[in-house]
Amino acid sequence: MKKKKIAKWVGAIFLSLLLYIMVGAVAPYVKSPEVSEETKKRIQNTDYLGKEPSGERARILVDNGTALAERIRLISQAKERIILSTFDFRADESGKDVLAALQAAADRGVSVKVIVDGMSGFLRVVGNEYFGTLAAMDNVEIKIYNPFNFAKPWHLMARLHDKYLIADHSAYILGGRNTFSYFLGDHDGYKNYDWDVLVYEQEYREGCSMEQVEQYFEGVWALPESRLHRVRHPEKQKYADARAELEERYRNMQKEHPDWFEQIDYAEKTVPVNKATLLSNPVTLYAKEPTVFYAVTDLMERAEEKVRFHTPYILCNKFMLERLEQVCGAVPEVTMMTNSIANNGNPFGSMDYWKNKKKILDTGVNILEYDGGVSYHGKCFTVDDRLVGVGSFNWDMRSVYIDTELMLVLDSPELNTHLQWIMDEYEKQALTIHEDGTATAPEGMEPQEVSLKSKIRIAVLYLFGYWARFLM
């Protein structure tokens, strides 16, 4: 009897703790904030167009191999400082390449600051010898945004979703790619397609987009929720072994990929930008004003002829659908590409899209479904033939109300032409969705079948998880 009583008490305590964590994690996000009149006014008064080239230049980093090569190039050539912000950083093949380059830069005396999200910090960074040996260096600081703390479940959902790399005052990369092999490098196995934009500053000046990104970074870095990652007992052998391995990896990279380390003329490899504007969400931990979403849809609504946007997932509440309908009502042609259900790497995204596709179609948007066999993770848009947007923002409620997010808007007809050409290439492998929800595949392409396993997963997620769609 005594053992049964103890078991009951233990069970009751466990269930109470589980309820405490679940309610605490969910409660801050049940009510979605509205856009304040002050924010609306500020956004509506923002001018994204420039009258002449600003001195900033840019290029789209299309494929994962180039995305890794340009990161290594910027890090290896930095002389003063490197700033890296990323949602997910793993010590896999491409992650170790980046770690090796950061370690070599620190050895040269370059200041290195890295900030990663708390989820990645919990799963990948804390206790890892490769991150540990880097963090132990004198001129390196690694911070973790909102580290996991189950005693404060109301903090658990807040994520740092920004992805950018700054090298000195000369160039930066900003986009949707995380720092590991799914997104960087030419590797076999699972991968995601995504976008980055590289911005080259011919002359650093007040108000330039690099200054905007720097100021945003400093704000996040200074938050009390951004905690310094300290390494206990850095003298342990595992850290010495990791350091030696990264040093050897860097030497091997220089031998195997000498082109990654070549000096190039970025003025020749980039196109002129008239104006660049950074859009960002608030960086508070709790439910946020939908700042980036409102700004993006306000910008789209100004289009004279056409809007195109790509998003890996689309999970909309009533407000988001109303905004999309307003854009479609104001602009003659609005086209969205997202993953097909069979192609989507996000099971919650697949489930919600399966359930709500008709509501999205009813807004008037033209829908294309990427069905190319590799999960599409790209987040970009074009407005008419001048404006381009690239960043981390997904069309889901998590990106709208919960996560930190960045989108860089660039006024550049040449960049717009290039991005639209690449978007065309992806859309050649996309299904066209008709008003009744049926799909037509491009000539010669057979649509993927949704597997039985995926159908069961969607059904189970809908049955038990649909209530939590505002967190996805």
Solvent accessible surface area in square Angstrom, and as a share of the most:
residue,aa,sasa,rsa
1,M,175,0.78
2,K,157,0.67
3,K,173,0.73
4,K,135,0.57
5,K,126,0.54
6,I,95,0.48
7,A,64,0.50
8,K,151,0.64
9,W,175,0.61
10,V,92,0.53
11,G,30,0.29
12,A,49,0.38
13,I,97,0.49
14,F,123,0.51
15,L,113,0.56
16,S,68,0.44
17,L,100,0.50
18,L,77,0.38
19,L,113,0.56
20,Y,99,0.38
21,I,45,0.23
22,M,99,0.44
23,V,85,0.49
24,G,13,0.13
25,A,8,0.06
26,V,25,0.14
27,A,57,0.45
28,P,37,0.23
29,Y,7,0.03
30,V,98,0.56
31,K,165,0.70
32,S,37,0.24
33,P,36,0.23
34,E,150,0.67
35,V,13,0.08
36,S,48,0.31
37,E,130,0.59
38,E,144,0.64
39,T,11,0.06
40,K,59,0.25
41,K,137,0.58
42,R,137,0.50
43,I,3,0.02
44,Q,92,0.41
45,N,108,0.55
46,T,34,0.20
47,D,83,0.43
48,Y,6,0.02
49,L,79,0.39
50,G,14,0.13
51,K,210,0.89
52,E,122,0.55
53,P,87,0.55
54,S,29,0.19
55,G,28,0.27
56,E,3,0.01
57,R,47,0.17
58,A,0,0.00
59,R,56,0.21
60,I,4,0.02
61,L,0,0.00
62,V,45,0.26
63,D,73,0.38
64,N,12,0.06
65,G,11,0.11
66,T,37,0.21
67,A,0,0.00
68,L,4,0.02
69,A,11,0.09
70,E,5,0.02
71,R,13,0.05
72,I,0,0.00
73,R,20,0.07
74,L,11,0.05
75,I,1,0.01
76,S,19,0.12
77,Q,45,0.20
78,A,3,0.03
79,K,155,0.66
80,E,109,0.49
81,R,44,0.16
82,I,1,0.00
83,I,7,0.04
84,L,7,0.03
85,S,1,0.01
86,T,1,0.01
87,F,41,0.17
88,D,12,0.06
89,F,1,0.00
90,R,56,0.20
91,A,25,0.19
92,D,45,0.23
93,E,90,0.40
94,S,0,0.00
95,G,0,0.00
96,K,31,0.13
97,D,13,0.07
98,V,3,0.01
99,L,0,0.00
100,A,1,0.01
101,A,0,0.00
102,L,0,0.00
103,Q,2,0.01
104,A,18,0.14
105,A,0,0.00
106,A,5,0.04
107,D,75,0.39
108,R,112,0.41
109,G,55,0.53
110,V,2,0.01
111,S,44,0.29
112,V,1,0.00
113,K,53,0.23
114,V,1,0.01
115,I,1,0.00
116,V,0,0.00
117,D,0,0.00
118,G,0,0.00
119,M,72,0.32
120,S,2,0.02
121,G,0,0.00
122,F,109,0.46
123,L,102,0.51
124,R,72,0.26
125,V,0,0.00
126,V,89,0.51
127,G,57,0.55
128,N,35,0.18
129,E,52,0.24
130,Y,28,0.11
131,F,1,0.01
132,G,2,0.02
133,T,9,0.05
134,L,1,0.00
135,A,16,0.12
136,A,46,0.35
137,M,29,0.13
138,D,152,0.79
139,N,49,0.25
140,V,8,0.05
141,E,66,0.30
142,I,2,0.01
143,K,31,0.13
144,I,9,0.05
145,Y,0,0.00
146,N,5,0.03
147,P,44,0.28
148,F,55,0.23
149,N,63,0.32
150,F,103,0.43
151,A,68,0.53
152,K,82,0.35
153,P,0,0.00
154,W,91,0.32
155,H,34,0.15
156,L,22,0.11
157,M,47,0.21
158,A,0,0.00
159,R,10,0.04
160,L,1,0.00
161,H,17,0.08
162,D,0,0.00
163,K,5,0.02
164,Y,6,0.02
165,L,3,0.01
166,I,0,0.00
167,A,3,0.03
168,D,22,0.12
169,H,79,0.35
170,S,49,0.31
171,A,1,0.01
172,Y,0,0.00
173,I,0,0.00
174,L,2,0.01
175,G,1,0.01
176,G,0,0.00
177,R,2,0.01
178,N,9,0.05
179,T,4,0.03
180,F,5,0.02
181,S,18,0.12
182,Y,77,0.29
183,F,7,0.03
184,L,0,0.00
185,G,6,0.06
186,D,125,0.65
187,H,58,0.26
188,D,148,0.77
189,G,61,0.59
190,Y,116,0.44
191,K,65,0.27
192,N,12,0.06
193,Y,66,0.25
194,D,2,0.01
195,W,2,0.01
196,D,0,0.00
197,V,0,0.00
198,L,0,0.00
199,V,0,0.00
200,Y,46,0.17
201,E,8,0.04
202,Q,95,0.42
203,E,132,0.59
204,Y,81,0.31
205,R,92,0.34
206,E,154,0.69
207,G,40,0.39
208,C,1,0.00
209,S,0,0.00
210,M,0,0.00
211,E,36,0.16
212,Q,49,0.22
213,V,0,0.00
214,E,20,0.09
215,Q,116,0.51
216,Y,25,0.09
217,F,0,0.00
218,E,86,0.39
219,G,37,0.36
220,V,2,0.01
221,W,21,0.07
222,A,79,0.61
223,L,37,0.19
224,P,99,0.62
225,E,42,0.19
226,S,7,0.05
227,R,133,0.48
228,L,64,0.32
229,H,24,0.11
230,R,184,0.67
231,V,28,0.16
232,R,206,0.75
233,H,104,0.46
234,P,64,0.41
235,E,131,0.59
236,K,103,0.44
237,Q,125,0.55
238,K,86,0.36
239,Y,20,0.08
240,A,53,0.41
241,D,76,0.39
242,A,2,0.02
243,R,74,0.27
244,A,56,0.43
245,E,65,0.29
246,L,0,0.00
247,E,59,0.26
248,E,93,0.42
249,R,49,0.18
250,Y,26,0.10
251,R,127,0.46
252,N,57,0.29
253,M,8,0.03
254,Q,79,0.35
255,K,156,0.66
256,E,122,0.55
257,H,65,0.29
258,P,77,0.49
259,D,74,0.39
260,W,26,0.09
261,F,40,0.17
262,E,93,0.42
263,Q,139,0.62
264,I,44,0.22
265,D,75,0.39
266,Y,20,0.07
267,A,31,0.24
268,E,138,0.62
269,K,109,0.46
270,T,5,0.03
271,V,36,0.21
272,P,40,0.25
273,V,0,0.00
274,N,25,0.13
275,K,75,0.32
276,A,7,0.05
277,T,20,0.12
278,L,24,0.12
279,L,17,0.09
280,S,36,0.24
281,N,4,0.02
282,P,47,0.29
283,V,34,0.20
284,T,80,0.46
285,L,9,0.05
286,Y,94,0.36
287,A,27,0.21
288,K,3,0.01
289,E,47,0.21
290,P,1,0.01
291,T,14,0.08
292,V,0,0.00
293,F,0,0.00
294,Y,9,0.04
295,A,2,0.02
296,V,2,0.01
297,T,0,0.00
298,D,16,0.08
299,L,3,0.01
300,M,0,0.00
301,E,58,0.26
302,R,103,0.37
303,A,8,0.07
304,E,142,0.64
305,E,109,0.49
306,K,55,0.23
307,V,0,0.00
308,R,25,0.09
309,F,2,0.01
310,H,4,0.02
311,T,0,0.00
312,P,0,0.00
313,Y,29,0.11
314,I,2,0.01
315,L,2,0.01
316,C,9,0.06
317,N,31,0.16
318,K,153,0.65
319,F,60,0.25
320,M,0,0.00
321,L,29,0.14
322,E,73,0.33
323,R,20,0.07
324,L,0,0.00
325,E,96,0.43
326,Q,84,0.37
327,V,0,0.00
328,C,22,0.13
329,G,71,0.69
330,A,54,0.42
331,V,5,0.03
332,P,109,0.68
333,E,85,0.38
334,V,5,0.03
335,T,17,0.10
336,M,0,0.00
337,M,0,0.00
338,T,2,0.01
339,N,0,0.00
340,S,6,0.04
341,I,32,0.16
342,A,32,0.25
343,N,9,0.05
344,N,15,0.08
345,G,46,0.44
346,N,35,0.18
347,P,43,0.27
348,F,63,0.26
349,G,0,0.00
350,S,4,0.03
351,M,1,0.01
352,D,1,0.00
353,Y,4,0.01
354,W,125,0.44
355,K,88,0.37
356,N,9,0.05
357,K,37,0.16
358,K,119,0.51
359,K,110,0.47
360,I,3,0.01
361,L,21,0.10
362,D,92,0.47
363,T,11,0.06
364,G,50,0.48
365,V,5,0.03
366,N,75,0.39
367,I,3,0.01
368,L,28,0.14
369,E,9,0.04
370,Y,2,0.01
371,D,7,0.04
372,G,28,0.27
373,G,54,0.52
374,V,36,0.21
375,S,12,0.08
376,Y,1,0.00
377,H,20,0.09
378,G,0,0.00
379,K,2,0.01
380,C,3,0.02
381,F,4,0.02
382,T,2,0.01
383,V,8,0.04
384,D,31,0.16
385,D,83,0.43
386,R,88,0.32
387,L,11,0.06
388,V,0,0.00
389,G,0,0.00
390,V,0,0.00
391,G,1,0.01
392,S,1,0.01
393,F,5,0.02
394,N,8,0.04
395,W,9,0.03
396,D,7,0.04
397,M,6,0.02
398,R,45,0.16
399,S,1,0.01
400,V,1,0.00
401,Y,12,0.05
402,I,1,0.00
403,D,4,0.02
404,T,0,0.00
405,E,0,0.00
406,L,1,0.00
407,M,5,0.02
408,L,0,0.00
409,V,2,0.01
410,L,0,0.00
411,D,0,0.00
412,S,0,0.00
413,P,62,0.39
414,E,92,0.41
415,L,2,0.01
416,N,1,0.01
417,T,95,0.55
418,H,70,0.31
419,L,0,0.00
420,Q,19,0.08
421,W,149,0.52
422,I,6,0.03
423,M,0,0.00
424,D,60,0.31
425,E,66,0.30
426,Y,25,0.10
427,E,32,0.14
428,K,127,0.54
429,Q,76,0.34
430,A,3,0.03
431,L,13,0.07
432,T,59,0.34
433,I,11,0.06
434,H,79,0.35
435,E,157,0.70
436,D,107,0.55
437,G,27,0.26
438,T,74,0.43
439,A,55,0.42
440,T,70,0.41
441,A,28,0.22
442,P,40,0.25
443,E,180,0.81
444,G,88,0.84
445,M,45,0.20
446,E,149,0.67
447,P,56,0.35
448,Q,71,0.32
449,E,156,0.70
450,V,40,0.23
451,S,58,0.37
452,L,131,0.65
453,K,154,0.65
454,S,21,0.14
455,K,114,0.48
456,I,97,0.49
457,R,99,0.36
458,I,12,0.06
459,A,56,0.43
460,V,74,0.43
461,L,32,0.16
462,Y,74,0.28
463,L,131,0.65
464,F,137,0.57
465,G,11,0.10
466,Y,51,0.19
467,W,143,0.50
468,A,5,0.04
469,R,36,0.13
470,F,40,0.17
471,L,7,0.04
472,M,49,0.22
